Amino acid sequence: MVATYPRMSIPDHAVTLRPGRPDDPQVIAEIWQHGWNDRHLGYIPDDLVAARMQESGRN
C-alpha cells in the first residue's frame, strides 16, 4: 500500500531564489530535523530515534 498525502496549495506569491550562504546548511538541517521529528516521534521505537540522533551527532 502506498501512502498518499494531500497536495499543498501554493500561494500566489513570487518565490525568490538566492545564492547559498555559509550558514544555510545548518538552517536546512534544523528544518529537516524538525520535520523528521514531527513525522516520526511517537510512531517509531525510542531506540531507533536514539540511534538516528547518535548517527547525526545530535545526541
C-alpha positions as CSV (number, residue, x, y, z in Angstrom):
1,M,0.0,0.0,0.0
2,V,1.4,3.4,-0.9
3,A,0.8,6.3,1.4
4,T,-0.8,9.4,-0.1
5,Y,-0.7,12.9,1.3
6,P,-2.9,15.9,0.5
7,R,-1.4,18.3,-2.0
8,M,-0.1,21.5,-0.6
9,S,-1.6,24.6,-2.1
10,I,0.9,27.1,-3.3
11,P,0.0,30.7,-2.6
12,D,0.1,33.3,-5.4
13,H,3.3,34.8,-4.2
14,A,6.5,35.0,-6.1
15,V,9.4,32.9,-5.0
16,T,12.9,34.4,-5.0
17,L,15.9,32.1,-5.1
18,R,19.3,33.4,-4.0
19,P,22.8,32.0,-3.9
20,G,23.6,29.8,-0.9
21,R,25.2,31.3,2.1
22,P,27.7,29.7,4.5
23,D,25.1,29.3,7.3
24,D,22.4,27.7,5.0
25,P,23.4,24.0,5.6
26,Q,22.9,24.4,9.4
27,V,19.5,26.0,9.0
28,I,18.4,23.4,6.4
29,A,19.5,20.6,8.7
30,E,17.4,22.1,11.6
31,I,14.4,22.4,9.4
32,W,14.8,18.8,8.2
33,Q,15.2,17.6,11.9
34,H,12.0,19.4,13.0
35,G,10.1,17.8,10.1
36,W,11.6,14.4,10.8
37,N,10.7,14.6,14.5
38,D,7.1,15.8,13.6
39,R,6.5,12.8,11.3
40,H,8.3,10.1,13.3
41,L,8.4,10.7,17.1
42,G,5.7,8.6,18.7
43,Y,5.5,6.3,15.7
44,I,8.8,4.6,15.8
45,P,10.7,2.9,18.8
46,D,12.7,5.2,21.0
47,D,15.8,3.2,20.4
48,L,15.6,3.9,16.7
49,V,15.2,7.6,17.5
50,A,18.3,7.5,19.7
51,A,20.3,5.7,17.0
52,R,19.3,8.3,14.4
53,M,20.3,11.1,16.8
54,Q,23.7,9.4,17.5
55,E,24.3,8.9,13.8
56,S,23.7,12.5,13.1
57,G,25.8,13.7,16.0
58,R,22.8,15.2,17.8
59,N,22.7,13.2,21.0
